[in-house]
Amino acid sequence: MSVALRIAMEEVLRPLGMSMTHYACLELLAQRPGLSNSELARGAFVTRQSMNVLLQNLEREGYVTRPAEAPVGKVLPTRLTPLGRRSLEKATVAVRSVQVRMLAGTTETEQLDAFRILQSMIHSLRDGYDGA
């Protein structure tokens, strides 16, 4: 399932010049402006080094901004630019099309049941997390 979903997502993001990691980074920044490289890497399931390369590219292309110097400590908070927001909006439409396609063969009741089950699984995982 996850492989099929990733392939479908990559297919709709590729024409927009995005990878899944690129999209995840923009989405994370839209939800939580000012995240650090490390926080973005964790959220996108990539190494800090990979995220740093991506952020350098996104900054050079005008999708994100980071201060030249860290306001506090060593963390460079990253924020979306207007171009980054517009790019994310297009990608969100494309990603939504995958979700619609994925759910096309299910009833509303099945969708609600699946959502409830996934929420329960997430809750169980969070309950079992000890922070280690």
N, C-alpha and C positions, 0 to 999 in steps of 0.2 A: 504494500500500500504506500509506504513512505517513498519508495523508489519511483513508483508511478506518479505520485504527486509531485515529487521534485522534478521529474522529467517534464511533466505538463507545465509546471511553473517556469522552468528554464526556457521552454519553447515560446511562451508568451512574453517573457522578459527580454529574450535575446534581441528581437527587433527594436527594442527600446534602448539597446546598448547596455543592458544590465544583466548582472548575475544574481543569483539568490542572495549572496552575501551583500552585494551592493544594495539590493532592495531592503534586506533586513536592517542594514545600517541606517538607511534613510527613514525607515518605519520606526526604528528605535528612537532616532533623534526627533521625529515628529511627536512621539509620545512623551519623551523625556529630554527636552533640550538641555545641552550642557554636559552630556555624558562624556566620560573620559575614554581614551583609547582602550584601556583595560575593560571598562564596563561594556563598551560596544563589542569587544572581542568575545566576552563571555556571552552576551546576548545573542550574537550571531554564530556562536559555536566555532570560532576560528582562533588561531593563535594571536597574541598581541602583535607579533611581527607582521602577520598577514593583514591584520586590521590597520596597522600603521601604514603599510604600502597602499592599501585601499584609500585611507583617509588623505594621504598625500595626493593621490590621483584625483579624488573628489574635490579637494581644495584647489588644485591646479585648474580643474575644469569648471570651477565656480559653483559647485553644488553645496559645499559646506564652508564654514569659516572657523578658524581657530586663532586665538591670539598668538602673537609672536612670542610672548613670555607668559608663563603661568601666573595668574593673579594670586594664587596661594599654592605653596609647595611646588610640585612638579607637574601637576595635572593641567593639561590644555583642554578646557571645555570646548566641545564641538557643537556648532549650531547649523541648522539648515539655512541656506540662502533662499531668496524667492525662486531662483532657478531650481534649486533642490526640491522645493515644495511642489512646483509645477511638474517636475519629473516624477516625484512620488505619486502625485494625483493620477498621472497617466498609467503608472505601474499598478496602482491600486485597482484601476478599472480592469486592467489585464488580469490581475490576480483574481479579482472577483469573478471574471468569466470562467476561470478554472473551477472555482468553488461552485458556480451555478451548474457547470457541466458535470462535476463530480456528483452533485446531488440530484441530477435530472431524473434518475431512475428510482427515486425514493418518494414516499408519501410524506406529507407534513408531519404525521404522527411518527413515522420512522426517523425523520430528521430530529424531532424533539427528543425522542428516545435516545438517539445517538449522542446528541448534545448533553443530555442528562448523564449518560454513562461516562462520557469524556470528562465532564466536570467532576464526577465522583472519582475517577482515576487520578485527576490532578490533585484533588483534595487528599486522597490517600497518599500520594507521593509527597505532598507537602507535610503531612502529619508524620511521615516516616523520616523526614529530613532532620538530622541532628546538627546541621551546620558544619560538620567536619569536612 
